[in-house]
Amino acid sequence: MKFPTLISFTDYLNTAQEYDCIIDVRSPGEFAEDHIPGSINCPVLNDEERIKVGTLYKQVSAFEAKKIGAALVAKNIGKHIEQLFLDKDKSWRPLITCWRGGNRSGSMTHILNKIGWHAAQLDGGYKSYRQFVNASLPEIVAPHHFVIICGETGSGKSRLLQTMRNQGAQVLDLEELACHRGSVLGGLPTQAQPAQKYFESQVWQQLRQFDPQRPIFLEAESKKIGNVHVPPALMESMRASPCLRVESSLPQRVEFLLDDYAHFTESPTKLKEQLHCLTTLYGKEKINSWCDLIDQDRLPELVEILLATHYDPGYRRGTNHNYKQAEQAKCFSLEGNTSANFEALAQQIISDFNP
């Protein structure tokens, strides 16, 4: 059987099951910004080497750059073969991509094919993939039916989504993909946010795997989650979608937040730094009084004040203004913060929206 050595991204999607992996040979920096979901990074030039070759190309000559580049590429491809591919049998079929489907992916594809594997090169490289995502995101959003979960800060919306996903519901957790909880205190202590392009890639990848005949549950979000923006087509559809509201008592919400944001209770200095971001809204005197509560270990009191002063008014305004069906949302009560409480509520919601 004759296998193609050059394939478009559209053709790849139609035959993806025939490939064992996608190998992205761009530099680690390029790969970190965005890549095809599921691909692995086997750079034929690392970030420093890429700069070195590019500088030679501009300042000396293309010939000198190609000589140095070829030596580096050959060495790096050899290292990847030795470290990653020696256990692959002859039937192994990888797809190779670089930035534009040029020399870097061409070199890897050529060598792997010479060995005897059936490697293919992505025509147009990552750039063609990116163009496809940009063009197809609105088309992927269009057929889906979304249900938006509303509820004031601390009502456990993200944990509810996770529980619903575990029970088999279709869930798109945008805050999970964005590595951010969507507020001034929403940054995660151990995870940086993805680049905008990779965030969009993950959204695209998840949406294309969902069944349009079943609802997709999402949390009500603003256009921006930390430093990333929700794709416009998805945001527009979310804002026109039916909503449900999770209700939880104030003491229950305070308890939940103290547990969910334990990294702040363990690092009071970091919490103070984040509160000072609100100085332009509330003034130095009020921010300092909040910081005094931290020093006095009166965190439950601080959480109640922040909910009443900052989070709840802003959330109500934003949700009612941006989500057309928010005021008609059906209400569901969360009776406690235990796993059993979340599981019971998840079952109730899934049953209601999957008749």
C-alpha positions, 0 to 999 in steps of 0.5 A: 500500500502506498502512503502519502508523504505530504498531507493537508490538515483537513485530510489528516482529520479524515484519516487521523486513525491511521497515524500513531502520533503527531511529532512537532519538530518546532522549538520548545518555545514555539511548541509552548505557545500552541500546538496540535492537541496530542502532539509531542515535541521533538525539536530539530532546533532548540530555541537557542539553536533556532536563533543562532541559525536565523542570525547567520541567515540574516547577517552572513548568508543562507549558505552558512546558515544551512550548513550549521543548521543541517549539522544541528538538525541531523544531530537532534534527529539522531538523538530523538530516534535513539531516545524515543523511536528505537522501539517502534516497529515497521508499521509505525506511522507518524505525522511530522509538522513544523511552522510552515511545513518546510525544511525542519519537518521535511528533514525529519520526514525524509530520515524516518522514511529512509529508515523504513517507517511511513512518515508523512509531513503536514502540508503548510505545517502548524500555520495551516492547522492554526488557520483551520482552527480559526476558520472552523471554531464558529462552525464547531460551536454552531450545532451545540446546545449549551446550558450555563451554570450560574451562581455566586462566588463560592457556590461550588460551580467548578466542583459541580462541573467536575462532578457532572463530568465524572457522571458522564455529562458533557462539560466544557470547563473553561476555567480549567482550560485557562488555568484560572478561576476568573477573578482577581484572586483566581490565579493558580499557585502552581500553574501558569496560564496557557497562551491564547492560541493554545487555549483556543486549541483546547476549546476547539479540540473539546468541542469537536469531540462532543455530541451535538444531540446532548447538552454541554454544561459550562460555567457563566464566564466573562469574555476574559478569564485571567489573561485569555479571552473566550473565543467570540463565537463561543461567547456569543452562543453562551450568552444566548443559552438557557441558564440554571442557578446554584444556590448555597448559604453564605456560611457554606460559601465561606467554608467552601472558599476557605477550603478551595483557596487554601493556598492564600490562607497558607500564604497571607503575604500573597493574599495581601498582594492580590487585594492591593490590586483592588485599591483603585476600586476601594481605596487604600484605607479599605484595603488596609483594613482588609489586610488587618483582618488577615494579620488578625487571622480573621479570614472567615470575616474577610471572606464575608466582606469580600463577598458582600462588597466585591464579588456578589454585586459584580457577579449579579450585575455581570450575569444579568446583563450578559446572559439573556436567560439568567433571570429565568434560570431554574434554581438548584440548592446545594445542601452542603459541601461534601462529595455526596452533596455535589453528586446528588446535585449533579444527578439532579441537574443531569436528569433535568436537562437530559429528559 
